[in-house]
Amino acid sequence: MKKDPSTNRAMVIGNRQAMEVLAERDKALKIRAAVLRKHSAVSKKLPSTVSPKLLAAVGGPEHNGVLVAEGDSWFDYPGPDILSLLERNYGYEVEDVASPGDRIQDMAYNEGQLEKFTRKIEKVIRGGNMPKAILLSGGGNDVAGKEFAVLLNHASAPKPGLNIPLVKEIVEERIKDAYVTIISAVTQVCKKRLGQRIPILLHGYDYAVPDGRGYLWFGPWLEPGFREKGYQNMNQRIAMVQDLIDRLNNMLLGVSKISDFKHVSHVDFRTTLPNDSTYKKWWDNELHPTDRGFELVAKKFANAVEAADTP
């Protein structure tokens, strides 16, 4: 896919961020190395107080590969989430800097986010491993929540439904640029630290049901906006969410086809979780799957990891 000026600028920003972080991390690693030279090696032997039964359950150093992840609550959710299931059900070792509520723009531009990611890459290297893939999850918090209503024209307006010009600006410009920036930065870090690109996997969620259910004191994230703008019919709400999710996924698919991003893949979760009359079995609330739902999307991620080829 041909790069537009905005994409080129986002790539430049990401590369610059990576080089700045790598320079600071080089200084930090020199300090760490000097400290370690002054101290005798710490024994790796576990104390006898650790239960043999636990040792057997935890297992040895064997694993199915190391994954490094940056993302939101689909990667860091109470109970099973994508990352915990990739470890439990598929045997991966996962290092992550995911945090619930993070926007993709936070991940791309906030000071410290890329530094934390780089430290995880260095930790994997210290363990003698090469990451099998980088996983990114973001964009949902950029469109859901308090600001969701602004994406909607009123139900009684001449043009009801999504405010298409604004949705395009947010999804196809702001979120896209943030993704290009973080992918460029992560790619540069991997090239400098590991000597090669590592497969990067993106996803754009599934068709959520805006029924007003939140999690504890968090949410709901969609229903209040629909109610504010006069949308009472659930089928109408579901169709508008589906349109929004399609636009997000199509944008990410386009990002994965940028000529410089041959190592980037889009994992399509759409229609993985039913949004019909059975949806509560699969959706824990407006934005997050149930335990069973997370198992389905984790399986798709595991399959995508195995299918990804290192360029």
For each residue, the residues with C-beta under 8 A, 3 or more apart:
1: 254 257 258 259
2: 259
3: 7 8 11 258 259 260
4: 7 8
5: 8 9
6: 9 10 173 176 177
7: 3 4 10 11 176 177 180 258
8: 3 4 5 11 12
9: 5 6 12 13 177
10: 6 7 13 14 176 177 178 180 181 184
11: 3 7 8 14 15 180 181 184 260
12: 8 9 15 16 184
13: 9 10 16 17 181 184
14: 10 11 17 18 108 180 181 182 183 184 185 186 187 188
15: 11 12 18 19 184 185 188
16: 12 13 19 20
17: 13 14 20 21 114 181 185
18: 14 15 21 22 114 184 185 186 187 188 189 192
19: 15 16 22 23 188
20: 16 17 23 24
21: 17 18 24 25 114 115 118 185 189
22: 18 19 25 26 118 188 189 192 193
23: 19 20 26 27
24: 20 21 27 28 115
25: 21 22 28 29 115 118 119 122
26: 22 23 29 30
27: 23 24 30 31
28: 24 25 31 32
29: 25 26 32 33 122
30: 26 27 33 34
31: 27 28 34 35
32: 28 29 35 36
33: 29 30 36 37
34: 30 31 37 38
35: 31 32 38 39
36: 32 33 39
37: 33 34
38: 34 35
39: 35 36 42
40:
41:
42: 39
43:
44:
45:
46: 50 55
47: 50
48:
49:
50: 46 47 54 55
51: 54 55
52: 55 56
53: 56 57
54: 50 51 57 58
55: 46 50 51 52 58
56: 52 53 59
57: 53 54
58: 54 55
59: 56 62
60:
61:
62: 59
63: 66 91 92 93
64: 90 91 92 93 132
65: 92 93 131 132 133 305
66: 63 92 93 94 95 124 127 129 130 131 132
67: 83 86 92 93 94 95 131 132 133 134 135 305
68: 94 95 96 117 120 121 124 131 133 134 135 198
69: 75 83 94 95 96 97 98 134 135 136 137
70: 75 96 97 98 107 113 117 134 135 136 137 138 182 186
71: 74 75 76 96 98 102 107 135 136 137 138
72: 75 76 98 99 100 101 102 103 137 138 140 141
73: 76 77 81 98 100 101 287 288
74: 71 77 81 82 137 140 203 205 288 289 297
75: 69 70 71 72 81 82 83 96 98 135 137
76: 71 72 73 81 83 96 98 99 100
77: 73 74 80 81 100 288 294
78: 215
79: 291
80: 77 84 85 88 291 294 295
81: 73 74 75 76 77 84 85 294
82: 74 75 85 86 135 137 294 297 298 301
83: 67 69 75 76 86 87 94 96 98 135
84: 80 81 87 88 94
85: 80 81 82 88 89 90 294 295 298
86: 67 82 83 89 90 92 94 298 301 302 305
87: 83 84 90 91 92 93 94
88: 80 84 85
89: 85 86 295 298 299 302
90: 64 85 86 87 298 302
91: 63 64 87
92: 63 64 65 66 67 86 87 132 302 305
93: 63 64 65 66 67 87 129
94: 66 67 68 69 83 84 86 87
95: 66 67 68 69 120 123 124
96: 68 69 70 71 75 76 83 120
97: 69 70 113 116 117 120
98: 69 70 71 72 73 75 76 83 102 137
99: 72 76 102
100: 72 73 76 77 218
101: 72 73 141
102: 71 72 98 99 106 107 138 141
103: 72 106 107 138 139 141 142 178
104: 107 108 138 139 141 142 175 178 179 182
105: 108 109 142 174 175 178
106: 102 103 109 110 113
107: 70 71 102 103 104 110 113 136 138 178 182
108: 14 104 105 113 177 178 179 181 182 185
109: 105 106 178 181
110: 106 107 113
111: 115
112: 115 116
113: 70 97 106 107 108 110 116 117
114: 17 18 21 117 118 182 185 186 189
115: 21 24 25 111 112 118 119
116: 97 112 113 119 120
117: 68 70 97 113 114 120 121 186 189
118: 21 22 25 114 115 121 122 189 193
119: 25 115 116 122 123
120: 68 95 96 97 116 117 123 124
121: 68 117 118 124 125 131 189 190 193 194
122: 25 29 118 119 125 126 193
123: 95 119 120 126 127
124: 66 68 95 120 121 127 129 130 131
125: 121 122 128 129 193 194
126: 122 123
127: 66 123 124
128: 125
129: 66 93 124 125
130: 66 124 194 198
131: 65 66 67 68 121 124 134 190 194 198
132: 64 65 66 67 92 198 199 305 308
133: 65 67 68 198 199 200 201 305 308
134: 67 68 69 70 131 186 190 198 199 200 201
135: 67 68 69 70 71 75 82 83 200 201 301
136: 69 70 71 107 179 182 183 186 200 201 202
137: 69 70 71 72 74 75 82 98 202 203
138: 70 71 72 102 103 104 107 141 142 178 179 182
139: 103 104 142 143 171 175 179 204 205 248 252
140: 72 74 143 144 205 287
141: 72 101 102 103 104 138 144 145
142: 103 104 105 138 139 170 174 175 178
143: 139 140 147 148 151 170 171 175 244 248
144: 140 141 148 221 222 286 287
145: 141 148 221
146:
147: 143 150 151
148: 143 144 145 151 152 221 222 224 225
149: 152 224 225 228 229
150: 147 163 166
151: 143 147 148 162 163 166 167 170 225 244
152: 148 149 161 162 163 225 226 229 231 240
153: 157 159 160 161 162 163 229
154: 157 160 229 230
155: 160 229 230 231
156: 160 230
157: 153 154 160
158:
159: 153
160: 153 154 155 156 157
161: 152 153 164 240 243
162: 151 152 153 167 240 243 244
163: 150 151 152 153 166 167
164: 161 167 168
165: 168 169
166: 150 151 163 169 170
167: 151 162 163 164 170 171 244 247
168: 164 165 171 172 173 247
169: 165 166 172 173 174
170: 142 143 151 166 167 173 174 175
171: 139 143 167 168 174 175 176 244 247 248 251
172: 168 169 175 176 247 251
173: 6 168 169 170 176 177
174: 105 142 169 170 171 177 178
175: 104 105 139 142 143 170 171 172 178 179 248 251
176: 6 7 10 171 172 173 179 180 251 254 255
177: 6 7 9 10 108 173 174 180 181
178: 10 103 104 105 107 108 109 138 142 174 175 181 182
179: 104 108 136 138 139 175 176 182 183 202 252 255
180: 7 10 11 14 176 177 183 184 255 258
181: 10 11 13 14 17 108 109 177 178 184 185
182: 14 70 104 107 108 114 136 138 178 179 185 186
183: 14 136 179 180 186 187 200 255 261 264
184: 10 11 12 13 14 15 18 180 181 187 188 260
185: 14 15 17 18 21 108 114 181 182 188 189
186: 14 18 70 114 117 134 136 182 183 189 190 200
187: 14 18 183 184 190 191 197 200 261 263
188: 14 15 18 19 22 184 185 191 192
189: 18 21 22 114 117 118 121 185 186 192 193
190: 121 131 134 186 187 193 194 196 197 198
191: 187 188 194 195 196 197
192: 18 22 188 189
193: 22 118 121 122 125 189 190
194: 121 125 130 131 190 191 198
195: 191
196: 190 191 310 311
197: 187 190 191 263 310 311
198: 68 130 131 132 133 134 190 194 263 310
199: 132 133 134 263 264 265 305 308 309 310 311
200: 133 134 135 136 183 186 187 261 263 264 265
201: 133 134 135 136 264 265 266 267 301 304 305 308
202: 136 137 179 252 255 256 264 265 266 267
203: 74 137 252 266 267 268 269 297 301
204: 139 245 248 249 251 252 266 268 269 270
205: 74 139 140 208 245 248 249 269 287
206: 245 269 270 271 272 273 275 289 297
207: 238 241 242 245 270 271 273 275
208: 205 222 241 245 275 283 286 287
209: 234 238 241 275 279 283 286
210: 220 222 223 226 234 237 238 241 286
211: 220 223 234 286
212: 220 223 224 286
213: 219 220 284 285 286
214: 217 218 219 220 221 285 286
215: 78 218 219 284 285 288
216:
217: 214
218: 100 214 215
219: 213 214 215 285 286 287
220: 210 211 212 213 214 223 224 285 286
221: 144 145 148 214 286 287
222: 144 148 208 210 225 226 237 241 286 287
223: 210 211 212 220 226 227 237 286
224: 148 149 212 220 227 228
225: 148 149 151 152 222 228 229
226: 152 210 222 223 229 231 237 240
227: 223 224 230 231 232
228: 149 224 225
229: 149 152 153 154 155 225 226
230: 154 155 156 227
231: 152 155 226 227 236 237 240
232: 227
233: 236 237
234: 209 210 211 237 238
235: 238 239
236: 231 233 239 240
237: 210 222 223 226 231 233 234 240 241
238: 207 209 210 234 235 241 242 275
239: 235 236 242 243
240: 152 161 162 226 231 236 237 243 244
241: 207 208 209 210 222 237 238 244 245
242: 207 238 239 245 246 275
243: 161 162 239 240 246 247
244: 143 151 162 167 171 240 241 247 248
245: 204 205 206 207 208 241 242 248 249 270
246: 242 243 249 250 270
247: 167 168 171 172 243 244 250 251
248: 139 143 171 175 204 205 244 245 251 252
249: 204 205 245 246 252 253 266 268 270
250: 246 247 253 254
251: 171 172 175 176 204 247 248 254 255
252: 139 179 202 203 204 248 249 255 256 266
253: 249 250 256 257 266 268
254: 1 176 250 251 257 258
255: 176 179 180 183 202 251 252 258 261 264 266
256: 202 252 253 261 264 265 266
257: 1 253 254 261
258: 1 3 7 180 254 255 261 264
259: 1 2 3 262
260: 3 11 184
261: 183 187 200 255 256 257 258 264
262: 259 311
263: 187 197 198 199 200 310 311
264: 183 199 200 201 202 255 256 258 261
265: 199 200 201 202 256 304 307 308
266: 201 202 203 204 249 252 253 255 256
267: 201 202 203 300 301 304
268: 203 204 249 253
269: 203 204 205 206 272 273 297 300
270: 204 206 207 245 246 249
271: 206 207
272: 206 269 293 296 297 300
273: 206 207 269 279 282 283 289 293 296 297
274: 278 279 281 282
275: 206 207 208 209 238 242 279 283
276: 279
277:
278: 274 281 282
279: 209 273 274 275 276 282 283
280: 283 290
281: 274 278 290 292 293
282: 273 274 278 279 289 290 292 293 296
283: 208 209 273 275 279 280 286 288 289 290 293
284: 213 215 288 289 290 291 293
285: 213 214 215 219 220 288
286: 144 208 209 210 211 212 213 214 219 220 221 222 223 283
287: 73 140 144 205 208 219 221 222
288: 73 74 77 215 283 284 285
289: 74 206 273 282 283 284 292 293 294 296 297
290: 280 281 282 283 284 293 294
291: 79 80 284 294 295
292: 281 282 289 295 296
293: 272 273 281 282 283 284 289 290 296 297
294: 77 80 81 82 85 289 290 291 297 298
295: 80 85 89 291 292 298 299
296: 272 273 282 289 292 293 299 300
297: 74 82 203 206 269 272 273 289 293 294 300 301
298: 82 85 86 89 90 294 295 301 302
299: 89 295 296 302 303
300: 267 269 272 296 297 303 304
301: 82 86 135 201 203 267 297 298 304 305
302: 86 89 90 92 298 299 305 306
303: 299 300 306 307
304: 201 265 267 300 301 307 308
305: 65 67 86 92 132 133 199 201 301 302 308
306: 302 303
307: 265 303 304
308: 132 133 199 201 265 304 305
309: 199
310: 196 197 198 199 263
311: 196 197 199 262 263
